[in-house]
Amino acid sequence: MRRFEATQLVSRLAGESPIVSNLGPTSSDLWHSGHRDRNFYTYGSMGLCSSIALGMAMGTDEQVISLDGDGSLLMNLGTVASIGREQPKNLTVIVWDNEKWGQTGGQTSHTGMGTDLEQVAQSCGITHTKTVTDLEDFEAAVSEALASSDGPHFIVAKIEEAGGTTSVAPVEPELTLYRFRDSFVEPRKPGD
Amino acid sequence: MNWAEQIVKTLKDWDTSMIVYVPDISIHQVTSLIDADPFFRLVPATREEEAIGIAVGAYATGKNTAVFMQSSGFGNSINALASLCIPSRTPIPIFINLRGGLGEFNIAQVPMGRAVIPILDQLGLPHYTLEDDGNMERSLDGAMKLCYANRQPLGICLTTALHGGKVA
């Protein structure tokens, strides 16, 4: 399964639901899957993608999707425990797991040496978990998660390290935050 | 109204209802009040940078949020502030129990405690050290107003002079 194809699928299934994307190629893939104001691209703060999504899921009743990565989530496994503790019914975490730090030279990450993120999620009290390796199973897992109201859902998507990646998306953190936020609240007026 | 009650009142005045924190014995005087008040949702994080991430997510959906942490944990949150909050201009009041000052008994708390304010300065973030001097209401209100006007994090430092500190 290739990440870009899987990202396009998520973007199509998500409707208007907010999507938070991990820094680097995950955000670029999401941008190239079709920009929408409810895409929250991240540009730094490695490890915090699913923490941001957790905060969103507590701030809105809408379905929230996190597109995380194995290397990034390994940096902040505590947030899996927080998701297990808070049990947000409207959160789906998708972890692109290529078993590598793909952006730093392709070094083998801990998931390539035995760490099982689905088991981590289970151990943290997240009961709806899946590990999928092909696009068909991935589509079924995401569709089921988004149609349900019994989250959180945690999907480990094993992906191949893509050869040609999408070009880098525009780096515009402030614009990303406020166009996203303005889709939830009244836009700010002059002087606010 | 004591200092902790004043902080709770100010958070309410600014409609700041989601509070993310990593527990600390001195700020427990505030977070225990928050926990008992149905106006608030109190969210424990496993680590301070995670707390910042959760707060940014909640702000992105329209909720005002504040974060409580100890100075040692502020050290854990620096990159979240530098690479998430500052570039995206996310206003988050951060209440920091400042260890390492008057009455400190633990040498391990001194370096980070003393580094908090220089680091806030280096990041270009406003900060105020709260004193129970009769002006707390005005100081807190002004800090919140500045935080949201500036659309950047703002440090509100709490010292032993305010809360009495942790007894060894």
Chai-1 contact restraints between the chains, C-beta under 6 A:
chainA,res_idxA,chainB,res_idxB,connection_type,confidence,min_distance_angstrom,max_distance_angstrom,comment,restraint_id
A,G44,B,S83,contact,1.0,0.0,6.0,A-B,restraint_1
A,S45,B,A80,contact,1.0,0.0,6.0,A-B,restraint_2
A,S45,B,S83,contact,1.0,0.0,6.0,A-B,restraint_3
A,S45,B,L84,contact,1.0,0.0,6.0,A-B,restraint_4
A,L48,B,G53,contact,1.0,0.0,6.0,A-B,restraint_5
A,S51,B,E50,contact,1.0,0.0,6.0,A-B,restraint_6
A,S51,B,G53,contact,1.0,0.0,6.0,A-B,restraint_7
A,S51,B,I54,contact,1.0,0.0,6.0,A-B,restraint_8
A,I52,B,G53,contact,1.0,0.0,6.0,A-B,restraint_9
A,I52,B,V56,contact,1.0,0.0,6.0,A-B,restraint_10
A,I52,B,G57,contact,1.0,0.0,6.0,A-B,restraint_11
A,L54,B,I54,contact,1.0,0.0,6.0,A-B,restraint_12
A,G55,B,I54,contact,1.0,0.0,6.0,A-B,restraint_13
A,G55,B,G57,contact,1.0,0.0,6.0,A-B,restraint_14
A,G55,B,A58,contact,1.0,0.0,6.0,A-B,restraint_15
A,M56,B,G57,contact,1.0,0.0,6.0,A-B,restraint_16
A,M56,B,A60,contact,1.0,0.0,6.0,A-B,restraint_17
A,M56,B,T61,contact,1.0,0.0,6.0,A-B,restraint_18
A,M58,B,A58,contact,1.0,0.0,6.0,A-B,restraint_19
A,G59,B,A58,contact,1.0,0.0,6.0,A-B,restraint_20
A,G59,B,T61,contact,1.0,0.0,6.0,A-B,restraint_21
A,G59,B,K63,contact,1.0,0.0,6.0,A-B,restraint_22
A,T60,B,T61,contact,1.0,0.0,6.0,A-B,restraint_23
A,N76,B,E50,contact,1.0,0.0,6.0,A-B,restraint_24
A,G78,B,T46,contact,1.0,0.0,6.0,A-B,restraint_25
A,G78,B,R47,contact,1.0,0.0,6.0,A-B,restraint_26
A,G78,B,E50,contact,1.0,0.0,6.0,A-B,restraint_27
A,T79,B,E50,contact,1.0,0.0,6.0,A-B,restraint_28
A,A81,B,T46,contact,1.0,0.0,6.0,A-B,restraint_29
A,S82,B,T46,contact,1.0,0.0,6.0,A-B,restraint_30
A,P173,B,P87,contact,1.0,0.0,6.0,A-B,restraint_31
A,P173,B,S88,contact,1.0,0.0,6.0,A-B,restraint_32
A,E174,B,S88,contact,1.0,0.0,6.0,A-B,restraint_33
A,E174,B,R89,contact,1.0,0.0,6.0,A-B,restraint_34
A,L177,B,A60,contact,1.0,0.0,6.0,A-B,restraint_35
A,L177,B,S88,contact,1.0,0.0,6.0,A-B,restraint_36
A,F180,B,A60,contact,1.0,0.0,6.0,A-B,restraint_37
A,R181,B,A60,contact,1.0,0.0,6.0,A-B,restraint_38
A,F184,B,T61,contact,1.0,0.0,6.0,A-B,restraint_39
A,F184,B,G62,contact,1.0,0.0,6.0,A-B,restraint_40
A,V185,B,G62,contact,1.0,0.0,6.0,A-B,restraint_41
